[in-house]
């Protein structure tokens, strides 16, 4: 049996940003009378509102996709309205891919023109390849050309996204230089070129844990404006992010569990921030930090895992015992060094907090 388009979409585990938030994008489009850069679906004002959230005059609620420094989002949007490409940089789990996807969805209505950077990514992923059956039968021709997402973005004046750019070999990265500087891509086999339409630009992401893997050349870096996305400065902001995303994931996965209590989310975020910063929130106790980045994205994963545990093996209400396995797994990446850091934190911090006794008992039960 063939599912209808709407039924098929409903069964998708994760929708693209332009699908999941289509009603918000449509509502913004209806009220957006500000000047738009060429080929943009929304004005920079509306793109910012879509990312940061707010309420329209007709009462439509625009959910916040990014909670953090407003200026960083303004710089990112303004960059994409120029001839400079945008590089989102930071530690793993700081919403680089999330922001990239939503920027593309709001600006050009599509976030799917994506190149995933890996050690095996070759130039055809950024430029073009060939249908070798047609190439052998017909010789070089436009019909034998296999276009990359980059070419698609150039032809249609849309945003191309490159994930984990520092994972791509340096010699492949350099294929971008002509595209970004000349806004064209030579195809010498056809004695022609592909010229970018107005609206075309590139958003790339890279994390600083990959520094030294495949450094970006100075020539390539000059073509990008870099925006560093930090971990949330504010404790309350980080709690809000974890709570919002965990709730969204719970609905998408149809978990038969109650929303996690704010207090449990607060504990997860507190543990992550204290271990990440190497000091307790009150500043009284210095701590060793584990090798893991302990990002906000990992905190979301811990809470989501706790919700699943409580839904299927508990009473539906997330408790310390439901989240201890995910918490331990997120912190202990090195089974020797990180285990010592985690055990020391349990003994010196968790055990001493009166309202955290249940978490300490859960950790003893889990390890014992």
C-alpha atoms as one frame of an Amber mdcrd trajectory, in Angstrom:
protein
   0.000   0.000   0.000   1.313   3.458  -0.906   1.061   6.101   1.791  -0.152
   9.568   0.903   2.364  12.364   1.120   0.916  13.693   4.401   0.748  10.232
   5.975   4.288   9.500   4.831   5.550  12.737   6.390   3.801  11.949   9.666
   5.724   8.683   9.872   9.124  10.315   9.457  11.258  10.121  12.581  12.638
  13.614  12.043  11.252  16.277   9.735  13.391  18.886   8.026  13.152  22.327
   9.622  11.066  23.715   6.750   8.580  20.873   7.247   8.412  20.818  11.038
   8.008  24.592  11.336   6.154  25.232   8.069   3.297  26.994   9.863   5.708
  29.441  11.519   7.511  30.174   8.253   4.185  30.747   6.507   2.945  33.052
   9.264   6.146  35.080   9.085   5.935  35.300   5.296   2.414  36.742   5.496
   3.402  39.638   7.766   6.925  40.203   6.459   6.884  43.449   4.471  10.514
  44.362   5.042  13.101  44.387   2.268  14.462  40.969   1.340  17.862  40.233
  -0.233  17.583  38.674  -3.731  15.882  35.257  -3.708  15.339  35.233   0.072
  11.985  33.900   1.278  12.062  36.126   4.360  13.723  39.400   5.284  16.664
  39.432   7.718  14.229  40.735  10.365  11.915  37.739   9.904  14.808  35.245
   9.764  16.066  36.567  13.096  12.582  36.328  14.616  12.263  32.752  13.332
  15.578  31.787  14.985  15.159  33.646  18.281  11.384  33.370  18.712   8.642
  35.852  19.520   4.962  36.578  19.037   3.432  38.060  15.885   0.707  40.698
  15.978  -1.922  38.095  15.085  -0.908  36.054  18.130   1.110  33.413  16.273
   3.821  32.081  18.557   7.245  31.687  16.933   9.279  29.201  18.959  12.915
  29.945  19.740  15.252  27.714  17.726  18.378  29.205  19.293  18.716  30.472
  22.843  21.842  32.532  23.277  23.473  35.767  22.235  21.235  37.675  19.832
  24.181  39.425  18.230  25.687  36.150  16.997  22.520  35.344  15.048  22.412
  38.878  13.626  26.017  38.558  12.412  25.301  35.158  10.854  22.218  36.420
   8.985  23.924  39.610   7.829  26.887  37.575   6.542  24.607  35.455   4.345
  23.198  38.631   2.788  26.701  39.493   1.534  29.125  37.679  -0.764  30.881
  36.105   2.224  30.195  32.518   3.252  29.425  31.666   6.891  31.453  29.329
   9.118  29.795  28.241  12.377  32.528  27.132  14.768  32.599  25.727  18.297
  32.842  22.617  20.452  30.643  19.633  19.570  27.043  19.999  20.683  26.698
  23.792  20.529  23.865  23.757  17.936  26.011  24.524  14.879  24.160  22.087
  12.616  20.820  23.087  14.161  21.420  26.792  13.482  22.722  26.021   9.980
  19.596  24.029   9.139  17.194  26.671  10.410  19.035  29.532   8.703  18.796
  27.700   5.368  15.126  26.819   5.933  14.177  30.425   6.690  16.266  32.038
   3.961  15.624  29.777   0.993  12.898  27.385   2.126  15.153  24.325   1.909
  17.773  22.923   4.272  18.498  19.759   2.282  21.310  20.921  -0.024  23.831
  19.272   2.269  27.378  17.958   1.925  28.459  15.780   4.863  32.171  16.175
   5.481  34.151  12.993   6.115  37.682  11.744   5.464  36.295  10.076   2.346
  34.606  13.149   0.885  36.003  13.817  -2.598  35.759  16.767  -4.979  32.631
  15.411  -6.667  30.675  16.088  -3.454  31.537  19.789  -3.734  31.730  20.089
  -7.526  30.334  17.403  -9.829  30.749  13.805 -10.884  29.866  11.725 -13.935
  27.349   9.081 -14.877  29.978   6.712 -16.257  27.519   4.619 -18.253  26.425
   7.711 -20.191  29.952   9.065 -20.288  31.215   5.911 -21.970  28.264   5.763
 -24.359  27.980   9.457 -25.271  31.174  11.125 -24.140  31.174  14.265 -21.941
  27.782  15.956 -22.096  25.460  17.898 -19.769  23.276  14.777 -19.503  26.223
  12.737 -18.187  27.058  15.347 -15.518  26.046  14.412 -11.944  25.441  17.653
 -10.095  26.384  18.149  -6.455  24.191  19.940  -3.888  26.582  22.880  -4.374
  25.722  23.148  -8.076  22.015  22.851  -7.265  22.358  25.753  -4.818  24.299
  27.819  -7.372  21.738  27.267 -10.138  18.728  28.069  -7.942  20.149  30.831
  -5.733  19.847  28.886  -2.486  21.985  28.006   0.543  24.337  25.014   0.415
  25.393  23.502   3.728  28.692  21.760   4.506  28.854  19.762   7.735  32.149
  19.138   9.574  34.297  20.927   7.026  37.541  20.187   8.878  36.886  16.461
   8.374  37.246  16.978   4.606  40.803  16.515   3.204  42.581  19.821   2.589
  42.978  19.276  -1.157  39.206  18.768  -1.442  38.454  21.847   0.658  40.339
  23.952  -1.877  37.709  23.125  -4.509  35.579  25.688  -2.680  37.910  28.617
  -3.260  36.860  29.350  -6.842  33.188  28.789  -6.002  33.272  31.233  -3.097
  35.462  33.881  -4.711  34.293  33.802  -8.343  30.728  32.560  -7.693  31.219
  30.211 -10.594  32.346  26.642 -11.192  34.352  25.794 -14.332  33.457  22.552
 -16.121  36.488  22.165 -18.429  35.259  18.824 -19.803  32.297  20.665 -21.346
  34.217  23.888 -22.033  31.649  25.738 -19.919  30.977  27.002 -16.421  28.138
  27.170 -13.927  27.466  30.662 -12.602  25.754  31.237  -9.288  22.357  32.924
  -9.188  21.730  35.734  -6.687  20.854  34.314  -3.285  23.479  31.579  -3.406
  25.708  31.197  -0.390  27.345  28.568   1.802  27.057  27.732   5.506  29.812
  25.456   6.843  30.248  24.019  10.321  33.397  22.863  12.100  34.204  21.934
  15.673  37.326  22.875  17.564  37.913  19.285  18.709  38.940  18.620  15.086
  41.558  21.354  15.132  44.682  20.006  13.485  42.849  17.278  11.555  42.479
  19.187   8.299  43.201  22.851   8.924  41.476  25.333   6.641  43.925  27.193
   4.430  44.238  30.958   4.865  42.950  31.396   1.294  39.782  29.487   2.154
  39.329  31.132   5.561  39.326  34.555   3.887  36.162  33.548   2.037  34.315
  32.871   5.304  33.034  35.023   8.109  33.424  32.954  11.291  30.831  32.965
  14.066  31.773  31.026  17.198  28.773  29.417  18.909  29.598  28.970  22.620
  28.002  26.774  25.249  25.180  28.719  26.949  26.506  31.324  29.376  23.346
  31.347  31.431  22.302  28.449  33.647  18.637  29.254  33.004  19.186  29.402
  29.237  20.748  25.955  29.235  17.860  24.547  31.260  15.378  26.094  28.835
  17.193  24.587  25.837  17.317  21.102  27.362  13.699  21.236  28.481  12.423
  22.440  25.098  14.407  19.966  22.962  13.742  16.991  25.255  10.021  17.770
  25.070  10.177  17.946  21.254  12.067  14.645  21.068   9.622  12.975  23.440
   6.716  13.951  21.194   8.533  12.926  18.011   9.411   9.511  19.461   5.922
   9.163  20.983   7.356   8.234  24.378   4.557   7.324  26.820   6.195   9.266
  29.610   5.407  12.414  31.509   7.410  15.545  30.805  10.590  15.368  32.895
  10.372  17.379  36.087  12.209  20.682  35.960  14.203  19.636  39.020  15.637
  16.590  37.219  16.652  18.706  34.221  18.177  21.226  36.613  20.302  18.482
  38.180  21.583  17.210  34.824  22.486  20.728  33.690  24.128  21.494  37.037
  26.309  18.369  36.828  27.335  19.153  33.250  28.161  22.784  33.984  30.115
  22.013  37.165  32.218  19.290  35.536  32.667  21.378  32.390  33.809  24.450
  34.343  35.874  22.550  36.920  34.134  24.154  39.892  30.804  23.840  41.716
  28.116  26.429  41.052  28.747  28.114  44.424  32.459  28.399  43.569  33.526
  26.636  46.782  34.820  23.335  45.428  37.274  22.847  42.588  36.650  19.810
  40.399  38.486  17.763  37.797  36.944  17.854  34.341  36.408  14.694  32.242
  37.560  14.294  28.645  33.992  14.592  27.312  32.775  18.000  26.118  29.556
  17.713  28.178  27.685  19.888  25.728  24.055  20.946  25.895  23.271  18.424
  23.151  24.591  15.629  25.392  22.457  16.891  28.278  19.421  16.668  25.981
  20.399  13.094  25.141  20.684  12.173  28.846  17.211  13.539  29.583  15.697
  11.851  26.510  17.247   8.521  27.508  15.878   8.981  31.023  12.411   9.590
  29.604  12.626   6.353  27.602  13.793   4.400  30.658  10.974   5.771  32.797
   8.400   5.139  30.060   9.265   1.512  29.390  10.867   0.296  32.614   9.506
   2.694  35.227   6.294   4.426  36.172   6.472   7.081  33.428   7.933   9.748
  35.703  11.665  10.264  35.206  13.660   9.734  38.400  17.341   9.501  39.318
  17.479   5.770  38.590  16.133   6.324  35.076  18.789   8.819  34.055  21.889
   7.523  35.857  22.961   5.208  33.015  22.753   7.985  30.408  24.475  10.414
  32.762  27.344   8.009  33.426  27.692   7.192  29.728  27.880  10.878  28.777
  30.567  11.636  31.370  32.715   8.498  31.296  34.283   8.331  27.831  37.693
   7.217  29.089  36.999   4.137  31.290  39.964   4.889  33.536  40.511   8.643
  33.813  36.896   9.760  33.436  35.680   7.072  35.828  37.960   8.507  38.528
  36.665  12.034  37.851  33.035  10.862  38.020  33.528   8.850  41.222  35.267
  11.769  42.888  32.384  14.068  41.922  29.843  11.587  43.290  31.680  11.351
  46.614  32.564  15.004  47.152  29.537  16.752  45.625  26.537  14.510  44.991
  26.765  12.612  48.279  26.984  15.851  50.278  23.840  17.444  48.817  20.813
  16.533  50.915  18.348  16.712  48.047  20.614  14.591  45.790  20.750  11.477
  47.993  18.542   9.579  45.524  21.007  10.298  42.719  23.905   9.055  44.828
  22.019   5.838  45.702  21.136   5.332  42.023  24.801   5.679  41.077  25.805
   3.082  43.676  23.119   0.686  42.453  24.168   1.211  38.829  27.878   0.637
  39.448  27.353  -2.135  41.972
